[in-house]
Amino acid sequence: MNPFKTLTSTAVPLPIEDVDTDQIIPARFLKATTREGFGENLFRDWRYDKLNQPKENFVLNNPTYSGEILLAGANFGCGSSREHAAWAIQDYGFRVVVSSYFADIFKGNALNNGLLPVTVSPTVLDEAFRTIEQNAAARFTVNLEEQTFTNEETGTVTGFEIDEYKRTCLMNGYDDIDFLLSQREKIEAFENQRLDYSL
Protein backbone atom coordinates (compact mmCIF):
# COMPACT_ATOMS: atom_id res chain seq x y z
CA MET A 1 0.00 0.00 0.00
CA ASN A 2 1.08 3.59 -0.56
CA PRO A 3 2.01 5.44 2.65
CA PHE A 4 -0.49 8.09 3.70
CA LYS A 5 0.47 11.13 5.74
CA THR A 6 -1.16 14.29 4.40
CA LEU A 7 -3.52 14.85 1.49
CA THR A 8 -4.84 18.17 0.18
CA SER A 9 -7.45 17.77 -2.53
CA THR A 10 -10.74 18.87 -3.95
CA ALA A 11 -13.66 16.59 -3.09
CA VAL A 12 -16.61 14.84 -4.69
CA PRO A 13 -19.90 15.36 -2.81
CA LEU A 14 -22.29 12.44 -2.34
CA PRO A 15 -24.82 13.75 0.23
CA ILE A 16 -26.83 10.53 0.34
CA GLU A 17 -27.41 8.68 3.60
CA ASP A 18 -27.43 4.91 4.12
CA VAL A 19 -25.34 4.11 1.04
CA ASP A 20 -24.91 0.35 1.22
CA THR A 21 -22.19 -1.83 -0.22
CA ASP A 22 -24.43 -3.16 -3.00
CA GLN A 23 -24.87 0.39 -4.24
CA ILE A 24 -21.13 0.98 -3.97
CA ILE A 25 -20.33 -2.16 -5.99
CA PRO A 26 -23.27 -4.32 -7.18
CA ALA A 27 -23.05 -8.04 -6.44
CA ARG A 28 -22.89 -9.02 -10.11
CA PHE A 29 -19.40 -7.50 -10.35
CA LEU A 30 -17.85 -9.52 -7.53
CA LYS A 31 -16.51 -12.37 -9.67
CA ALA A 32 -12.93 -11.11 -9.91
CA THR A 33 -10.39 -12.36 -7.39
CA THR A 34 -7.93 -9.44 -7.56
CA ARG A 35 -8.49 -5.86 -6.42
CA GLU A 36 -7.88 -4.21 -9.78
CA GLY A 37 -10.67 -2.99 -12.05
CA PHE A 38 -13.44 -2.55 -9.50
CA GLY A 39 -13.36 1.24 -9.82
CA GLU A 40 -14.88 0.92 -13.28
CA ASN A 41 -18.09 -0.29 -11.67
CA LEU A 42 -18.16 1.95 -8.62
CA PHE A 43 -21.79 3.07 -8.09
CA ARG A 44 -22.52 1.32 -11.39
CA ASP A 45 -26.31 1.46 -11.21
CA TRP A 46 -26.24 5.13 -10.23
CA ARG A 47 -23.67 6.08 -12.89
CA TYR A 48 -25.19 4.28 -15.89
CA ASP A 49 -28.63 3.58 -17.27
CA LYS A 50 -29.81 0.22 -18.65
CA LEU A 51 -28.17 1.02 -22.00
CA ASN A 52 -24.84 1.64 -20.22
CA GLN A 53 -25.04 5.34 -20.94
CA PRO A 54 -23.75 7.71 -18.24
CA LYS A 55 -26.47 9.42 -16.21
CA GLU A 56 -25.77 13.13 -16.44
CA ASN A 57 -27.29 13.89 -13.05
CA PHE A 58 -24.95 11.61 -11.07
CA VAL A 59 -22.03 13.36 -9.43
CA LEU A 60 -19.28 11.06 -10.74
CA ASN A 61 -20.38 11.91 -14.27
CA ASN A 62 -20.20 15.64 -13.59
CA PRO A 63 -16.83 17.06 -14.68
CA THR A 64 -17.32 19.94 -12.26
CA TYR A 65 -16.32 17.66 -9.39
CA SER A 66 -13.09 15.75 -8.95
CA GLY A 67 -10.53 14.88 -6.32
CA GLU A 68 -9.22 12.12 -4.08
CA ILE A 69 -11.71 12.79 -1.27
CA LEU A 70 -15.28 11.47 -1.28
CA LEU A 71 -17.71 13.34 0.98
CA ALA A 72 -20.53 10.98 1.88
CA GLY A 73 -23.75 11.06 3.87
CA ALA A 74 -24.24 9.33 7.22
CA ASN A 75 -24.15 5.54 7.62
CA PHE A 76 -21.90 5.04 4.63
CA GLY A 77 -20.98 1.45 3.76
CA CYS A 78 -23.88 -0.29 5.49
CA GLY A 79 -25.29 -3.59 4.26
CA SER A 80 -23.21 -6.66 3.42
CA SER A 81 -19.61 -7.04 4.51
CA ARG A 82 -18.06 -7.24 1.04
CA GLU A 83 -14.48 -6.01 1.02
CA HIS A 84 -14.90 -5.19 -2.66
CA ALA A 85 -16.65 -1.94 -1.71
CA ALA A 86 -13.41 -0.53 -0.32
CA TRP A 87 -11.52 -1.91 -3.32
CA ALA A 88 -13.87 -0.16 -5.76
CA ILE A 89 -13.64 3.23 -4.03
CA GLN A 90 -9.87 3.07 -3.88
CA ASP A 91 -9.48 1.73 -7.42
CA TYR A 92 -11.58 4.64 -8.71
CA GLY A 93 -9.02 7.03 -7.26
CA PHE A 94 -10.31 8.05 -3.85
CA ARG A 95 -7.88 7.89 -0.93
CA VAL A 96 -10.23 9.27 1.73
CA VAL A 97 -13.95 9.00 2.50
CA VAL A 98 -15.38 11.58 4.90
CA SER A 99 -18.71 10.96 6.62
CA SER A 100 -20.42 11.53 9.95
CA TYR A 101 -20.83 7.77 10.44
CA PHE A 102 -19.46 4.59 8.85
CA ALA A 103 -20.72 1.04 9.13
CA ASP A 104 -18.18 -0.81 11.29
CA ILE A 105 -17.33 -3.59 8.83
CA PHE A 106 -16.87 -1.17 5.95
CA LYS A 107 -14.64 0.99 8.12
CA GLY A 108 -12.48 -2.00 8.99
CA ASN A 109 -12.27 -3.13 5.36
CA ALA A 110 -11.30 0.38 4.28
CA LEU A 111 -8.49 0.65 6.83
CA ASN A 112 -7.20 -2.81 5.89
CA ASN A 113 -6.92 -1.75 2.26
CA GLY A 114 -5.32 1.68 2.58
CA LEU A 115 -8.52 3.71 2.25
CA LEU A 116 -8.87 6.24 5.07
CA PRO A 117 -12.37 6.70 6.55
CA VAL A 118 -12.56 10.03 8.37
CA THR A 119 -15.45 10.50 10.79
CA VAL A 120 -16.47 14.09 11.48
CA SER A 121 -19.48 15.64 13.16
CA PRO A 122 -22.68 16.23 11.16
CA THR A 123 -22.04 19.97 11.51
CA VAL A 124 -18.57 19.74 9.98
CA LEU A 125 -19.83 17.48 7.20
CA ASP A 126 -22.72 19.82 6.38
CA GLU A 127 -20.31 22.75 6.20
CA ALA A 128 -18.11 20.79 3.79
CA PHE A 129 -21.10 20.03 1.54
CA ARG A 130 -22.11 23.71 1.56
CA THR A 131 -18.54 24.73 0.77
CA ILE A 132 -18.43 22.50 -2.32
CA GLU A 133 -21.86 23.69 -3.41
CA GLN A 134 -20.54 27.25 -3.39
CA ASN A 135 -17.14 26.40 -4.86
CA ALA A 136 -16.48 23.06 -6.53
CA ALA A 137 -12.75 23.85 -6.50
CA ALA A 138 -12.63 24.14 -2.70
CA ARG A 139 -9.87 22.11 -1.14
CA PHE A 140 -9.67 20.03 2.01
CA THR A 141 -6.68 18.69 3.89
CA VAL A 142 -6.52 15.38 5.72
CA ASN A 143 -3.51 15.14 8.02
CA LEU A 144 -3.21 11.60 9.35
CA GLU A 145 -0.21 12.34 11.52
CA GLU A 146 -2.08 15.09 13.38
CA GLN A 147 -5.49 13.40 12.87
CA THR A 148 -7.13 16.54 11.51
CA PHE A 149 -9.55 17.38 8.71
CA THR A 150 -9.33 20.95 7.46
CA ASN A 151 -11.76 22.87 5.26
CA GLU A 152 -9.25 25.15 3.53
CA GLU A 153 -12.05 27.43 2.30
CA THR A 154 -13.48 28.20 5.74
CA GLY A 155 -10.48 27.42 7.93
CA THR A 156 -12.44 24.93 10.02
CA VAL A 157 -10.15 22.31 11.55
CA THR A 158 -11.55 19.25 13.30
CA GLY A 159 -9.89 16.22 14.81
CA PHE A 160 -10.82 12.63 14.03
CA GLU A 161 -10.23 9.33 15.81
CA ILE A 162 -8.40 6.34 14.38
CA ASP A 163 -7.01 3.16 15.87
CA GLU A 164 -3.32 3.73 16.60
CA TYR A 165 -2.27 0.45 14.99
CA LYS A 166 -4.17 1.24 11.78
CA ARG A 167 -2.76 4.76 11.80
CA THR A 168 0.77 3.36 11.97
CA CYS A 169 0.05 0.94 9.13
CA LEU A 170 -1.44 3.64 6.88
CA MET A 171 1.37 6.09 7.50
CA ASN A 172 3.97 3.47 6.59
CA GLY A 173 2.03 1.73 3.81
CA TYR A 174 1.89 -1.52 5.79
CA ASP A 175 -0.59 -4.33 5.66
CA ASP A 176 -0.69 -6.68 8.67
CA ILE A 177 2.18 -8.83 7.37
CA ASP A 178 4.33 -5.80 6.56
CA PHE A 179 3.81 -4.56 10.11
CA LEU A 180 4.92 -7.88 11.58
CA LEU A 181 8.01 -7.86 9.37
CA SER A 182 8.81 -4.33 10.54
CA GLN A 183 8.84 -5.69 14.11
CA ARG A 184 11.17 -8.59 13.30
CA GLU A 185 14.06 -7.37 15.44
CA LYS A 186 11.82 -6.82 18.46
CA ILE A 187 10.20 -10.22 17.98
CA GLU A 188 13.56 -11.94 17.70
CA ALA A 189 14.86 -10.11 20.78
CA PHE A 190 11.79 -11.23 22.73
CA GLU A 191 12.25 -14.83 21.58
CA ASN A 192 15.92 -14.78 22.55
CA GLN A 193 15.03 -13.37 25.96
CA ARG A 194 12.51 -16.14 26.52
CA LEU A 195 15.09 -18.69 25.42
CA ASP A 196 17.64 -17.30 27.89
CA TYR A 197 15.12 -17.58 30.72
CA SER A 198 14.37 -21.20 29.88
CA LEU A 199 18.00 -22.27 30.05
ZADRENBA-452625 format. One record per residue (C-alpha): residue number from 1; residue in three letters; x, z, y negated. Coordinates in nm, 4 decimals, always signed. Example, Ala and Ser with C-alpha at 12.3 -4.5 7.8 and 13.67 -1.06 7.14 Angstrom:
R  torlo  seza        px        pz        py
R      1   ALA   +1.2300   +0.7800   +0.4500
R      2   SER   +1.3670   +0.7140   +0.1060
This chain:
R  torlo  seza        px        pz        py
R      1   MET   +0.0000   +0.0000   +0.0000
R      2   ASN   +0.1078   -0.0556   -0.3586
R      3   PRO   +0.2015   +0.2646   -0.5439
R      4   PHE   -0.0494   +0.3696   -0.8087
R      5   LYS   +0.0474   +0.5739   -1.1128
R      6   THR   -0.1158   +0.4403   -1.4288
R      7   LEU   -0.3522   +0.1488   -1.4852
R      8   THR   -0.4838   +0.0179   -1.8168
R      9   SER   -0.7448   -0.2530   -1.7771
R     10   THR   -1.0745   -0.3951   -1.8870
R     11   ALA   -1.3658   -0.3092   -1.6586
R     12   VAL   -1.6609   -0.4687   -1.4842
R     13   PRO   -1.9902   -0.2809   -1.5355
R     14   LEU   -2.2293   -0.2337   -1.2438
R     15   PRO   -2.4822   +0.0230   -1.3750
R     16   ILE   -2.6834   +0.0343   -1.0533
R     17   GLU   -2.7413   +0.3601   -0.8685
R     18   ASP   -2.7426   +0.4115   -0.4910
R     19   VAL   -2.5339   +0.1045   -0.4106
R     20   ASP   -2.4908   +0.1219   -0.0348
R     21   THR   -2.2186   -0.0223   +0.1834
R     22   ASP   -2.4426   -0.2999   +0.3163
R     23   GLN   -2.4866   -0.4240   -0.0391
R     24   ILE   -2.1133   -0.3974   -0.0980
R     25   ILE   -2.0328   -0.5993   +0.2164
R     26   PRO   -2.3270   -0.7179   +0.4318
R     27   ALA   -2.3049   -0.6437   +0.8036
R     28   ARG   -2.2888   -1.0113   +0.9022
R     29   PHE   -1.9400   -1.0348   +0.7501
R     30   LEU   -1.7852   -0.7529   +0.9516
R     31   LYS   -1.6513   -0.9668   +1.2366
R     32   ALA   -1.2929   -0.9911   +1.1111
R     33   THR   -1.0389   -0.7390   +1.2358
R     34   THR   -0.7933   -0.7559   +0.9437
R     35   ARG   -0.8490   -0.6422   +0.5864
R     36   GLU   -0.7881   -0.9780   +0.4210
R     37   GLY   -1.0672   -1.2047   +0.2990
R     38   PHE   -1.3444   -0.9503   +0.2548
R     39   GLY   -1.3363   -0.9823   -0.1241
R     40   GLU   -1.4884   -1.3285   -0.0923
R     41   ASN   -1.8095   -1.1675   +0.0295
R     42   LEU   -1.8157   -0.8615   -0.1948
R     43   PHE   -2.1788   -0.8094   -0.3071
R     44   ARG   -2.2520   -1.1391   -0.1324
R     45   ASP   -2.6312   -1.1206   -0.1464
R     46   TRP   -2.6240   -1.0234   -0.5131
R     47   ARG   -2.3667   -1.2885   -0.6076
R     48   TYR   -2.5186   -1.5892   -0.4280
R     49   ASP   -2.8633   -1.7272   -0.3576
R     50   LYS   -2.9810   -1.8651   -0.0222
R     51   LEU   -2.8173   -2.1996   -0.1018
R     52   ASN   -2.4842   -2.0224   -0.1636
R     53   GLN   -2.5035   -2.0938   -0.5340
R     54   PRO   -2.3748   -1.8239   -0.7709
R     55   LYS   -2.6469   -1.6212   -0.9415
R     56   GLU   -2.5773   -1.6438   -1.3129
R     57   ASN   -2.7291   -1.3049   -1.3891
R     58   PHE   -2.4948   -1.1069   -1.1610
R     59   VAL   -2.2031   -0.9433   -1.3364
R     60   LEU   -1.9277   -1.0737   -1.1057
R     61   ASN   -2.0381   -1.4272   -1.1909
R     62   ASN   -2.0202   -1.3591   -1.5640
R     63   PRO   -1.6825   -1.4684   -1.7057
R     64   THR   -1.7316   -1.2257   -1.9938
R     65   TYR   -1.6316   -0.9391   -1.7659
R     66   SER   -1.3088   -0.8949   -1.5749
R     67   GLY   -1.0529   -0.6318   -1.4884
R     68   GLU   -0.9222   -0.4078   -1.2125
R     69   ILE   -1.1714   -0.1270   -1.2794
R     70   LEU   -1.5285   -0.1281   -1.1473
R     71   LEU   -1.7709   +0.0982   -1.3337
R     72   ALA   -2.0525   +0.1876   -1.0978
R     73   GLY   -2.3749   +0.3866   -1.1058
R     74   ALA   -2.4243   +0.7215   -0.9333
R     75   ASN   -2.4152   +0.7620   -0.5538
R     76   PHE   -2.1905   +0.4626   -0.5040
R     77   GLY   -2.0985   +0.3762   -0.1448
R     78   CYS   -2.3881   +0.5490   +0.0286
R     79   GLY   -2.5289   +0.4262   +0.3592
R     80   SER   -2.3209   +0.3423   +0.6659
R     81   SER   -1.9611   +0.4514   +0.7039
R     82   ARG   -1.8062   +0.1039   +0.7237
R     83   GLU   -1.4478   +0.1021   +0.6005
R     84   HIS   -1.4898   -0.2662   +0.5187
R     85   ALA   -1.6653   -0.1710   +0.1936
R     86   ALA   -1.3408   -0.0318   +0.0534
R     87   TRP   -1.1519   -0.3325   +0.1908
R     88   ALA   -1.3872   -0.5757   +0.0158
R     89   ILE   -1.3644   -0.4035   -0.3231
R     90   GLN   -0.9872   -0.3880   -0.3070
R     91   ASP   -0.9480   -0.7419   -0.1732
R     92   TYR   -1.1580   -0.8713   -0.4637
R     93   GLY   -0.9018   -0.7260   -0.7029
R     94   PHE   -1.0309   -0.3852   -0.8053
R     95   ARG   -0.7885   -0.0930   -0.7892
R     96   VAL   -1.0231   +0.1729   -0.9275
R     97   VAL   -1.3948   +0.2501   -0.9003
R     98   VAL   -1.5380   +0.4905   -1.1579
R     99   SER   -1.8706   +0.6625   -1.0960
R    100   SER   -2.0424   +0.9955   -1.1535
R    101   TYR   -2.0834   +1.0436   -0.7772
R    102   PHE   -1.9459   +0.8848   -0.4587
R    103   ALA   -2.0721   +0.9134   -0.1040
R    104   ASP   -1.8177   +1.1291   +0.0806
R    105   ILE   -1.7333   +0.8834   +0.3586
R    106   PHE   -1.6870   +0.5945   +0.1174
R    107   LYS   -1.4635   +0.8120   -0.0994
R    108   GLY   -1.2477   +0.8987   +0.2004
R    109   ASN   -1.2268   +0.5360   +0.3127
R    110   ALA   -1.1296   +0.4276   -0.0378
R    111   LEU   -0.8494   +0.6826   -0.0645
R    112   ASN   -0.7199   +0.5890   +0.2811
R    113   ASN   -0.6921   +0.2257   +0.1746
R    114   GLY   -0.5316   +0.2582   -0.1684
R    115   LEU   -0.8521   +0.2251   -0.3706
R    116   LEU   -0.8867   +0.5067   -0.6239
R    117   PRO   -1.2370   +0.6548   -0.6695
R    118   VAL   -1.2557   +0.8368   -1.0032
R    119   THR   -1.5448   +1.0789   -1.0501
R    120   VAL   -1.6470   +1.1476   -1.4092
R    121   SER   -1.9483   +1.3161   -1.5638
R    122   PRO   -2.2685   +1.1160   -1.6227
R    123   THR   -2.2045   +1.1510   -1.9972
R    124   VAL   -1.8568   +0.9977   -1.9744
R    125   LEU   -1.9832   +0.7196   -1.7475
R    126   ASP   -2.2721   +0.6378   -1.9823
R    127   GLU   -2.0305   +0.6196   -2.2750
R    128   ALA   -1.8114   +0.3787   -2.0788
R    129   PHE   -2.1098   +0.1543   -2.0031
R    130   ARG   -2.2111   +0.1561   -2.3709
R    131   THR   -1.8538   +0.0766   -2.4727
R    132   ILE   -1.8427   -0.2321   -2.2503
R    133   GLU   -2.1862   -0.3410   -2.3692
R    134   GLN   -2.0540   -0.3392   -2.7249
R    135   ASN   -1.7140   -0.4861   -2.6399
R    136   ALA   -1.6476   -0.6531   -2.3055
R    137   ALA   -1.2745   -0.6499   -2.3847
R    138   ALA   -1.2633   -0.2696   -2.4139
R    139   ARG   -0.9866   -0.1141   -2.2109
R    140   PHE   -0.9671   +0.2014   -2.0033
R    141   THR   -0.6681   +0.3888   -1.8687
R    142   VAL   -0.6516   +0.5722   -1.5380
R    143   ASN   -0.3514   +0.8019   -1.5138
R    144   LEU   -0.3213   +0.9345   -1.1600
R    145   GLU   -0.0207   +1.1521   -1.2335
R    146   GLU   -0.2084   +1.3379   -1.5088
R    147   GLN   -0.5487   +1.2868   -1.3399
R    148   THR   -0.7131   +1.1512   -1.6536
R    149   PHE   -0.9555   +0.8713   -1.7377
R    150   THR   -0.9328   +0.7456   -2.0954
R    151   ASN   -1.1755   +0.5265   -2.2867
R    152   GLU   -0.9247   +0.3534   -2.5153
R    153   GLU   -1.2050   +0.2300   -2.7431
R    154   THR   -1.3481   +0.5740   -2.8202
R    155   GLY   -1.0478   +0.7930   -2.7418
R    156   THR   -1.2438   +1.0019   -2.4931
R    157   VAL   -1.0148   +1.1553   -2.2308
R    158   THR   -1.1555   +1.3304   -1.9254
R    159   GLY   -0.9893   +1.4813   -1.6215
R    160   PHE   -1.0819   +1.4032   -1.2625
R    161   GLU   -1.0230   +1.5809   -0.9332
R    162   ILE   -0.8400   +1.4377   -0.6340
R    163   ASP   -0.7013   +1.5866   -0.3156
R    164   GLU   -0.3320   +1.6598   -0.3733
R    165   TYR   -0.2266   +1.4988   -0.0453
R    166   LYS   -0.4172   +1.1780   -0.1238
R    167   ARG   -0.2756   +1.1804   -0.4764
R    168   THR   +0.0773   +1.1968   -0.3362
R    169   CYS   +0.0046   +0.9128   -0.0937
R    170   LEU   -0.1443   +0.6881   -0.3638
R    171   MET   +0.1368   +0.7503   -0.6095
R    172   ASN   +0.3966   +0.6587   -0.3474
R    173   GLY   +0.2032   +0.3811   -0.1725
R    174   TYR   +0.1895   +0.5791   +0.1521
R    175   ASP   -0.0585   +0.5661   +0.4331
R    176   ASP   -0.0693   +0.8670   +0.6675
R    177   ILE   +0.2176   +0.7369   +0.8829
R    178   ASP   +0.4327   +0.6559   +0.5801
R    179   PHE   +0.3813   +1.0112   +0.4558
R    180   LEU   +0.4923   +1.1577   +0.7884
R    181   LEU   +0.8015   +0.9366   +0.7864
R    182   SER   +0.8809   +1.0544   +0.4331
R    183   GLN   +0.8840   +1.4109   +0.5685
R    184   ARG   +1.1171   +1.3302   +0.8587
R    185   GLU   +1.4064   +1.5438   +0.7369
R    186   LYS   +1.1825   +1.8458   +0.6821
R    187   ILE   +1.0201   +1.7981   +1.0222
R    188   GLU   +1.3561   +1.7695   +1.1943
R    189   ALA   +1.4858   +2.0781   +1.0108
R    190   PHE   +1.1786   +2.2734   +1.1227
R    191   GLU   +1.2253   +2.1579   +1.4828
R    192   ASN   +1.5918   +2.2554   +1.4781
R    193   GLN   +1.5033   +2.5959   +1.3367
R    194   ARG   +1.2512   +2.6523   +1.6142
R    195   LEU   +1.5094   +2.5420   +1.8690
R    196   ASP   +1.7640   +2.7890   +1.7301
R    197   TYR   +1.5122   +3.0723   +1.7577
R    198   SER   +1.4366   +2.9881   +2.1196
R    199   LEU   +1.8003   +3.0050   +2.2273
